[in-house]
Amino acid sequence: MRLRVEELTISGTTRTIRFEPGLNVITGAMSGGKTAAVSCLRALLGGDVSVVPELKGRTIAGTVVIGGRKFRIVRQLVTTDTAKVDVAEIGGAEQAWRLPAARLEPGYDLTFRDWYLQMLGLPTIRVPRAPTDETSPLVPVTINDYLMYCILRQDQIDSSVFGTPDNYHKDIKRRYVFEVYYGIFNPKAIELREKLREIMVELKALTADSKTLERVLESSSFSSAAQLEAQRVKTVADLSASREAEGVLNRSFDEPATVSVRAQIADAEVALQEAETALRSETAAIARLTSLRDQLVAQSRRITRALVAERLLSDFEFHICPRCGSDVPDRGDDDSCRLCLQTPPAVVPTSALVTEQDRVIEQVAETDQLIARSEERLRSLEHAHVEKVALRTSLGAQLERLAQGFLTDQADRIRRFAAEQARLEEHLVRLDDALELHRRLHSQGSRVAELERERDDLTERLDSARHNNPAAAERITRLDRAFESTLRSFDAPRFDSRPGSYISRRNYLPIVDGRSFSDLSSQGVEVMVNVAHALAHQLVALTHPENVLPNLLIIDGVSSNVGHEGVDLDRLRKMYATLLAASHQHGEQLQIIVVDNDAPPIPGVHVALTLSDTDRLVPDPPPAE
């Protein structure tokens, strides 16, 4: 994917750097700010902000070409990961974005870093922090990691491959990025790796739990499951025997004497209940008879008053008003009352009242006789009730004496049974708990074996997906050839033990004549190997469109430790000549930006900026007057 910087401007200054397609050079004295310019380029390309003090807080603006689209980017040089970055497309759809630098905030669905991944067609993936531990935390592969193959920094170019040997986690990401660029890390591999991670997380947890259970069981008296099963069988048998013996003891309470007394008590309680019922019934009958007698007596008295009134108060005429004492005039007729002028009611004949009075008196006498007989029966029932209560009390005391004597004799046996059963039940619970731990351990062992089979299968499939990829193998072989050819074009010093340079299939690091990078022992050779390695990646990507490596190469310190005289100077010229030839060959598809202390040792190179002690990247403020 074409990635080219056309312009970089530092706000608050007159400094604007314009770059062309092909090879560009920033040159100048050590303190001029060349590396600071590289830091600004990295920030413009989505990298972390790490700049010299005089640049902190300033704003940079730049024009970047990605594929066939051009964008204007404005970013403040601060380390805040939510600081906003403004992006606007020039021409085309003329879209505009305002994005947080590296961390999402509410209201945003994209960061500036992720925007670069989207524009460059780079996959958004998360990988284990440690490749040998699939359960390690997942970390994102950012634009910083993808541009690792595009930027050779001054502090790393003569000491390490992209600064990775000194940073284990960075080296892990470098390997994943290599696999992405060369088609080894494909969607299928991502899916397999995610499933493998889930299995490894579960496997790790189960293994740790199993080891803990094993230690617990081994340090206790329950280490043998077979022994626990035998103990459980014996404990269940002992508990059953104890409960049976306790049942025999309980049944021995039903001695014949006790049974007889219990039966007598039951009969006495029934008789007592019947007596109490009879008492209540007889008492109620007496109450009803007494009420009836009272009613009859009252009726007899009313009849008596009527008879007396009939005899003594009939045929009276009132001549004086009994209320006010005034004379009552002669008024009314013979059938009406002279006093109230009303017709008197018909008078019951005296003979009928006498007959009713006799009948009522007879009923009163009969009722008195009934009450007397009921009271006699009540006294008899009360006496029988007292006798039955005494019998029930006597039988209860007799039973208590019999039971108390028996319990006293068996108290020790009862306590022994209770204690023995409690001990056996507790022991049985402990045995069941220990056996459950053994069953759990066995179940975990089965699950661990199953997970290990799945892990091995997925690992084999992953290895197959990684290494049985003819297209990826062919691209890496082309990388070997490009690396060897580029290194020879530099006329780099060689070692005769095992001629030939290639990329290790184990860690994807360069091997020179059988020596790893850390065994080269010459910083000048390390610089040449690093430049040849980075350029070889670009050359392969340019001939394989499916390789998503951005076609931009920034080299800071190309002449570091190479030397500037004799053979060393010739080698430096050849390095420049190779870089220039590559840029000419690929035209606008490849941009190379070289930062060096000295001017290019060959003609035809575009010098984008020349700095010095008096003309720094950020000019010194004018002296105060």
Steps between C-alpha positions, in 0.01 A plus 500: 500500500643836398566730796675828429561819699484810281541770759566557871446837668575596860256762623637812662807487276579556137619140471338303218661185358391385154569146389494349153429147381816291501807572710505803733773601744494711814857594586682721746695527820439276800312765698293631212188293572511226236377228738237743628376524140469120492302515827264750335462268199417207728236707681356608164476131401305404815790408725559593862603856580857499626669830417765734633387761756492791253239309294270394784159662477556630151276403211615333180314489172577283203375368169501123461414286198345159572438292189328738263361737767657810653441621856589802710579410862533739795622362834620653824820351637372390840507158663131505600349195330163674456641819347307579181649466152338671202503325162353633177505345154629720222293447187302182449219457753645784714414320821609639836570332835576620851635203691657421839864408456513150650211433739131501425268739679118509517364634176789367289522168317853536365842619618767668290709184521209283386425748221846433359443123518171546317647721228803273447289182493685354798307246713395589854613208711579418861775254579627329819762701681709183519476265200609199704216567748166514324335598828698824526304827459410603147656824378412693183734528202509876434623718215822538704559127465418488129734794427779322686612361162491850347706704747862437599564716805837649582518335843434154349656494154845393622391282793188295427240401243221755551596526868353162580769297682482740794120496504347153520140614451596716203683206345183289531303763311776522237452130427123533472538801268739297283241222477229751404716654226595162353159336520581254780267662752170468310136510620496122535809513720340775708190286557711195589718703733200648680354152551839379617515788746160405647617140539828606659326732748269218610787250500716725713220555754417129517865401532556747783184381677598135457845561644347676797260210560784250472707689756203523737422129472860387520557700818193348666392153608269477197761455228371157388157486337487120536570523872231768533245276326583210738473729802167632377356150461612411855369829643158453338483146640601617850244781490226262389586256781496780758160621384361144510628455857344833594169380351514185711560714807206727413270204450602364842310794658173318419519258796171310589444698825549823314269389223228402755527830681490690172180312403341577840595865460339506158178346642507740794539799272203382288284453813612837634406665172156337509446612863592857413258492208218369723574769761477774239172355362337467845605849604350639181172308563470640853555850365225453243252360762571784741436752224171326416387503867575873523289565195206295642515683835495834321197395297316382817558838660358685201180280511463567873515878440238468229264309731540758777437790261191332364349459845592831664516758221205415278187736472684810630415842360738796539341829607834665582799486266773290667766717337395860566219461758239682291140381470428272207183607323228254406583405145514203262251217488451177684758307289783753531725614782391826658863595569673423162190466282633166359317167475643260763652171367320175533562348839619141525262307709620438853454125469747476211767688699454267794538195277823643344634582848451140612673362193804728546532403868504132403777563241709683761472202734599256224796719407618510862497121504703482177756747637536296816561178309759676270685644798518153651644359175749792484630425847541136401687595182729739687589227745576257210711768327710552811561126521603479131743795535656330800532175302663678204746675729584176674558316171720787370716489808528121469611525134752771581651282773526205261652707212737692726640183639551356152663820364734519794616149426558573127632861517864407441413282202291780346784751536750255351277439196452874443873577525595209274247595232609867505864393456415261215281757322772764523760254371266404215461867400878543496540185290235622252672838472836336438351261242334798327845661474634180345209490253560864417869433452421204274251709300756777464759249388265377228425857393871589504576201276222605263624861493857385440384298198314805368805718569733266313258482208465879481875548536558258214241680287656836586845375407354367179333834427824683581753284322309311230424818309673486161423866420643622829802271465562637149480861623745430784734332251483818289582693816810281549615579148425873530686517832804315363503710182465830686770409751737409215420827322618679816824301483455418867773297671428127475588197706628185330372239742154460343458739203154634427249722673137419571214549745468253787177303481503464877507865610491690166832676573781541244781246486826605333736221394370280779524773765207652684476877536630490857812312382608755238717688755543805274266796529581611146401158365186507716399831339545357152309182588212701649473725194522203259242310707249789506549578128457132408157499665399803293622342175303180564186695595521705178502183289224330701188722527346262755778606742347788697831650617479884460750604232684757709850460643651744750866445592653710779879473516589316178871581536518420873823307570550431127799727455571779250833403351637239264300178473247622756424808291457280191256283692304808614480618137376158393232507770378837374524381139290191579237708678492747212472223241210342688318833520553561128385151411172531686435871446209636700427161656793521744615790716827482693597766754861483622626702795879543517761730646674553166376588157437208263831369359345454154319745272132485399357481851228746604604682818174590668657688792843608615539585865788644698587627844375845398204381294326246718175318433339726761678836476619655825284792614652841436696643795311733727580868453 
